[in-house]
Amino acid sequence: MRSALSKLPLLISFIFLALSAVVFFSLYRAVNKNIVLAEGAEAVWQKEMSRQNDIKSLQNSIRLIDKEKEELTAHFIASSDVVPLLDMLERLAREVGAKGEITFVDNGGGNAGLTVSLRAAGSFESIYKFIRLLENSPYELEFTFLDLKKLDTKTPSWEASIRVKLLTFAQ
């Protein structure tokens, strides 16, 4: 009986070893399966983070382009914005002390551009400053006619007839 009792702890230890091995390998497979799932989830997360970074970059680019677009469109006059342009021309004349008056406006039809004729009266200095302001306006203007003459009055008074063509006119 002694030999059967001495084999019992050995048998129990083998059963425990086998049971431990089965538990170990099943846990090992479960851990490996979870690692694969975690790697897949991390890949999805990285892809989503990359997509969000691309969206942020695109939004920043759009904001930059919008600023450039606003600067560019500020140099163009649409056919619906002619009145503010004419008001600006008269305001420029007043700012330099001349009396400005729009005498003729023609959109030219097609892509000919917008032609504006105006008359300005005042001192030579104010007329000169007005012409300089027109030359340096944010719009691309082409002077097609300019007539400057001194009026026969007691005070030194000048009159300018100006015709400009707005080259940055979008219909």
C-alpha positions in Angstrom: 0.0 0.0 0.0 2.9 2.2 0.6 3.8 2.2 -3.1 0.2 3.2 -4.1 0.3 6.1 -1.5 3.6 7.3 -2.7 2.4 7.4 -6.3 -0.8 9.3 -5.4 1.1 12.7 -4.9 2.9 12.1 -8.1 -0.4 11.4 -9.9 -2.0 14.5 -8.3 0.9 16.6 -9.3 0.7 15.3 -12.9 -3.0 16.1 -13.0 -2.4 19.5 -11.5 0.4 20.0 -14.1 -1.8 19.0 -17.0 -4.7 21.1 -15.7 -2.3 24.1 -15.2 -0.9 23.6 -18.8 -4.5 23.5 -20.2 -5.4 26.7 -18.3 -2.1 28.3 -19.3 -2.5 27.6 -23.0 -6.2 28.7 -23.0 -5.2 31.9 -21.2 -2.3 32.3 -23.6 -4.6 32.0 -26.6 -7.1 34.4 -25.0 -4.3 37.0 -24.4 -3.0 36.6 -28.0 -6.6 37.0 -29.3 -7.0 40.2 -27.1 -3.6 41.5 -28.4 -4.8 41.0 -32.0 -8.1 42.8 -31.2 -6.2 45.6 -29.4 -3.9 46.0 -32.4 -6.9 46.2 -34.7 -8.6 48.7 -32.5 -5.4 50.8 -32.3 -5.1 50.7 -36.2 -8.7 51.9 -36.4 -8.0 54.6 -33.8 -4.8 55.7 -35.6 -6.8 55.9 -38.9 -9.5 58.0 -37.3 -6.9 60.3 -35.7 -5.2 60.7 -39.0 -8.5 61.5 -40.6 -9.3 64.1 -37.9 -5.8 65.7 -38.4 -6.5 65.8 -42.2 -9.8 67.5 -41.5 -8.2 70.1 -39.2 -5.5 70.7 -41.8 -8.1 71.1 -44.5 -10.1 73.5 -42.4 -7.0 75.6 -41.8 -6.3 75.6 -45.5 -9.8 76.7 -46.2 -9.5 79.5 -43.7 -6.3 80.7 -45.4 -7.8 80.4 -48.8 -10.9 82.3 -47.7 -8.6 85.2 -46.5 -6.8 85.2 -49.9 -10.2 84.9 -51.7 -11.5 88.0 -49.8 -8.4 89.9 -50.7 -8.7 88.9 -54.4 -12.4 89.6 -54.7 -11.8 93.0 -53.1 -10.1 93.9 -56.4 -13.1 93.0 -58.5 -16.4 94.7 -58.9 -19.5 92.7 -59.7 -22.2 94.2 -61.8 -24.4 94.4 -58.7 -21.7 96.4 -56.9 -21.5 99.3 -59.3 -23.3 101.8 -57.0 -20.8 101.4 -54.1 -18.0 101.9 -56.6 -19.5 105.2 -57.8 -20.1 106.3 -54.3 -16.4 105.5 -53.5 -15.3 107.6 -56.5 -17.3 110.6 -55.3 -16.1 110.1 -51.7 -12.5 110.1 -52.9 -13.1 113.5 -54.6 -14.6 114.9 -51.4 -11.7 113.6 -49.3 -9.2 115.7 -51.2 -11.4 118.8 -51.4 -12.6 118.5 -54.9 -16.2 118.3 -56.1 -16.7 115.0 -57.9 -19.6 114.2 -60.1 -20.3 111.0 -62.1 -21.4 112.0 -65.6 -21.7 108.6 -67.5 -21.6 104.9 -66.7 -21.5 102.2 -69.3 -21.0 98.5 -68.6 -20.1 98.0 -72.2 -21.9 94.8 -72.7 -20.1 91.5 -72.7 -16.6 91.5 -71.3 -15.7 95.1 -72.4 -15.5 96.3 -68.8 -17.2 99.1 -67.0 -16.5 102.7 -68.2 -17.1 105.6 -65.9 -16.9 109.2 -66.9 -16.6 111.8 -64.1 -15.9 115.5 -63.7 -14.0 116.9 -60.8 -13.7 120.6 -59.9 -11.5 122.3 -57.4 -7.9 123.5 -56.9 -5.1 122.0 -58.9 -3.8 120.3 -55.8 -7.1 118.6 -55.0 -7.6 117.5 -58.7 -4.0 116.1 -58.7 -4.6 114.3 -55.4 -7.9 112.9 -56.8 -6.2 111.5 -59.9 -3.4 110.0 -57.8 -6.0 108.3 -55.6 -7.7 106.9 -58.7 -4.3 105.6 -59.9 -3.7 103.9 -56.6 -7.1 102.5 -56.0 -7.4 98.8 -55.3 -9.2 98.3 -58.6 -7.3 98.1 -61.9 -8.4 101.2 -63.7 -7.3 102.3 -67.2 -7.5 106.0 -67.9 -9.0 106.3 -71.4 -9.5 110.1 -71.3 -8.2 112.9 -69.1 -8.8 116.6 -69.8 -7.6 119.1 -67.2 -8.3 122.8 -67.7 -8.2 126.0 -65.7 -11.5 127.8 -65.4 -11.8 131.5 -66.1 -12.6 132.7 -62.6 -11.1 135.0 -60.1 -10.1 132.2 -57.8 -7.7 129.6 -59.1 -10.1 126.8 -60.1 -9.5 123.8 -62.2 -11.8 121.2 -63.8 -10.9 117.7 -64.9 -12.9 115.4 -67.1 -11.9 111.8 -66.6 -12.9 108.6 -68.2 -11.7 105.4 -66.6 -12.3 101.8 -67.6 -12.5 99.3 -64.8 -10.6 96.3 -66.0 -11.5 94.2 -62.9 -15.3 94.1 -63.6 -17.0 90.7 -63.3 -20.5 90.5 -64.8 
